[in-house]
Amino acid sequence: MDGFERRTSIKKEKILNTSAALFQKDGIKKVSISKIAKEANVSQVTIYNYFESKEKLLHEVLVYYTNQMWEKYHKLIEEPISYEEKMKQLIFSEAQIVNDVHEEFSSYMMEQYKIPGNFIERLYQEKALPAMMQLVQQGRDEGFIDPAISDTAIFVYLQMFSDYLQKGDAIEQLVPLTEELMKLFFYGIAGKNDN
């Protein structure tokens, strides 16, 4: 990568990072290209040259944001810490995201998730699901997950949850329950067994 390409890449990253922060905080409608340009310290023309429109920028922000979240989760899954500690951090992280992300941005993400073959679904199928199964195996190895529950059953359970997310009003129902649903998934209806 030459100097020009590197500078272009740095500017695009700054625009995406700034846009993601603004969309998460203020929603989509309230955030203008001029506001993004001012916060990112670039011209509006630069944003239009790189992304063409607010709609295309928003889509690229979704891809960027999803990749950032995936990297964060992947790093946690690879950490040399216990399954229980990973679960605590995942549950806390999910609850924090729900609290920190503007409802309008969350709704946009869920709308995009409903489109067949979308980026989020591909990331989930190709990367997140195998990583989750790796985490499940760690849970089995450490005695937190019943070894009698097959990978197939766990995969079906994950797929049911994924399919449910693609329904029209799922986000409104799930957002207030995020922490409870994470606990339910990882610890079951009986809850955590301390014995």
N, C-alpha and C positions, 0 to 999 in steps of 0.2 A: 504494500500500500504506500503510495507516494504521499508527499506532504499535503497536496490539495485534497486527496481522498480522505486522509486522516482528519483534516480540519472539517471537511463536510460531514464525516461520521460523528465527530465530536459535537458539531452544531445540531445535527439531527437528534442525537441522544439527549442533548440539553432541552431541545424543544419537546421531545417525547416525555422526558422526566418532568418538566415543568407542567405540561398539559395534563399528565396523569395526576399530579398533585392538585392542580386546580379543579379538574373534573371530580376527583374524589371529595374535595372539600366543598365546592360550590355547586356541583351538578353540571349539567351540560348546557342548558339554555343560558345561564347567567355568565358563562365563560365565553368571551369573544376572542377572535383571532388577535385583536389589538391588545387585549389583556395578556394573552399568552406571549405575544411578541415583547411586550414591555417587561414581563417577569423573566423571560428567557434572554433578554438583552439582544434581540435580533430584530430585523425589520419584518413587517407583515409580508412584504414581497418574498423574503427568504422562506417564510413558512409556506406560502402559496407555491413557490418554485419546487419545494421538496414534497409537498403533500397535496397540492391542487385545490383542496376544499376542506372545510371544517369536517365534513362527513368522512372524507378519506383519512384525515388526521385522527379523528375519533376512532376509526377502525384500527389504525396503526398503533394508537395508544392502547387499545384493548389487547392487541397482540403483545406489545411491549410489557404492559402491566401483568398479563397472564404469564409471560416468560419470567418476569421478575419474581412473581409469586412461586412459580414452579422451582426456580433456582433456590429460593429460600427454603421451601419444603424439602427439596432434594438434599440440600446441604444438611438439614436437620436429620433426615433419614440416614444419611451416611455417617453422622456423628458417632463416636465410640462411647455412647451412653446407653443406659438401660431403656428397655421398651417403655416402662412406666414413665420415665422422665420425658421421653419423646412424646408420649400421649399427652402428658400435662402441657407441654409446650405447644403441641398442635391444637389442643382444645382452647388454650388461652389465645393463641394466634388467630384462630377462626373467630372467636368471640370479639377480639380486638378489631379485626377487619370489618366485621358487621357493624360495629360501632363507629368506625372511622370513615367508612365509604358512604358517600351521599347516595340516597335512595335512587335518584335519577340515574346515576352511573351504574348502580347494581342492577336496576331494571334493564338498562341497555345491554349489560353483559348477559343477562338471562335471555333477552330477546335474541341476541346473537347465537346463544347456545342452542336455541330451537332450530336454527337453520341446519338442514342436513349437511354433513361433511364439514362443519365449521371448524375453525382453528382450535377452539377450546376442546371440542370433542376429540379431535385428532391427538392433541396433547395428552388428554386423559387416557385414551386408548393406548397410545404408543409409549408414553413415559410414566404418567402418574399411576396408572393401574399396576404395571409391573413393579414400580417402587413400593406401592401399597402392599402388594403381595409379599415383597421382601420384608416389609415391616411386620406383616402378619406372621411370617415365618420366625422372625425374631421373637414375637410375642409367644409363639408356640414353644420355642426353645427355652424361654425364660419362665414358662409355666403360666402365662396369663391367658392364653387362648387354648381352648379345649382341642387336643389333637384329633378328636373324633369328628370335628367339623372340617369337611373337605375344602380344598381350594375352590372347587366348583360351586359349592354352596356359598362361600364368601363372595366369589365372583358374581353369582346371581344376585346376591344381596346388594352388592355395589352397583350392579347394572340397574336394579329396580330403583335405587335412589337416583341414579343418573337419569333414568327415563322420567322419573317424577319431576325432576328439575326442569324438564322441557315442557311441562304443562303450563298453561296460561297464567294462572294466579299462584303458582308455586312459591315465588319469591316472597310475596306478601305473607304467606303462611309460615315459611321457613325462617325468615330473618329473625323473628323474635325467639325462635326455638333453637338457634344454631348451637349454643353450648350444650343444651340438653340432648340434641340429636347426636352430637359428637360423643358425649358420654354414653348414650344408648348404644351407639355403634360399637364403641371399643370396650365397654364394660357390660353390656347387656341389660335386660330389664331388672335382673337381680342386683345390679350394681357391682362395684368393686368388692372382691372377696379378700379380706385382709388375713384370712387364716392360712 
